[in-house]
Amino acid sequence: MSAKHVDLLDELLAGKHRALARVITKIENRDPGYRDLVSELHGHTGSADVIGVTGSPGAGKSTLVDKVANYYRNRGETVGVIAIDPSSPFTGGAVLGDRIRMASNVGDMDVFFRSMSARGSLGGLSTATTDAVKALDAFGKDKIIVETVGAGQNEIDIVKTADTVAVLVPPESGDNVQMLKAGILEIADVFVVNKADLPGADRAVSDLKEMVHMRGDEPTPEFGADVEGYDWTPEVIETVAKEGEGVEEFIDLLDEHHELLEETGMLDAKARTRYAEEIRALLREDANRLVTEEIESHGGMAELVEAVYERETDPYSVAADVIAPIEDCVHD
């Protein structure tokens, strides 16, 4: 690792927010040497409580996250928030701004807020988000909240970074509650019907409770087979985040779930499962890069496609030829 990166790492571990912001920028941009930085950060992680917040657009996620962050701050805990913003179609940057915001006032560093751009794939930042969470964890934040823009597959992948996942549903959902993706149902530990002062809230709550009752057992994490005593049925809670109503009850549920995770060993099982998924994701990323380089050495994809089109070869033979040298190196 370069001397410049060593200094940056030392500053982050010393509690300098400017260094934290610079490290997350390097992670998001995949700057040269960022992997070395993240590797060094890993040994300083493992203390933060990570909370995922997702749900359909317009459900009031940002408002609730702000209220929760302020509640934690008033309780004496430090908070890091990563908000995955929609990407600008022109710059690839976050539409809401590549911003860093400290809640409360300029001199108050208890809440560190960072937007990250989804860069054209809504929520498609799972690897970068995982690395940014590590930076906040190593920095020493007690609570880390990951908020996503929507409730699709990409968001499901991102919130897998979290120990506890909350899914927000607007009251006007009505029949749309029935359309919630199975993946969202499976990952949710808490359902929140926000804006509960609006018509339709009671219907949304009853529909969600029925779905929770019918969903069956929660999927067991890859390394959770030996965990005993973990029995959690997702709760459905109502909030009016803009007024602060229900926020304390919501946080009580988050605390209760985290305590159960710790007591039963499920917290460790989830961490091991996340590391397994992270290793596989990095291997796929590296393998894709190697394959792309090998395709270029064969004249590029256009040339390979043309050969297949002219029936000079076939897709299986092309794939075998491209992978052969990589396969040989691995076997050697």
Secondary structure, 3 states (H helix, E strand, C coil): CCHHHHHHHHHHHCCCHHHHHHHHHHHHHCCCCHHHHHHHHHCCCCCCEEEEEEECCCCCHHHHHHHHHHHHHHCCCCEEEEEEECECCCCCCECCCCCEEECCCCCCCCEEEEEEECCCCCCCCHHHHHHHHHHHHHHCCCEEEEECCCCCHHHHHHHCCCCEEEEEECHHHHHHHHHCCHHHHHHCCEEEECCCCCCCHHHHHHHHHHHHHHCCCCCCCCCCCCCCCCCCCCEEEECEHHHCECHHHHHHHHHHHHHHHHHHCHHHHHHHHHHHHHHHHHHHHHHHHHHHHHHHHCCCHHHHHHHHHCCCCCHHHHHHHHHHHHHHHHHC
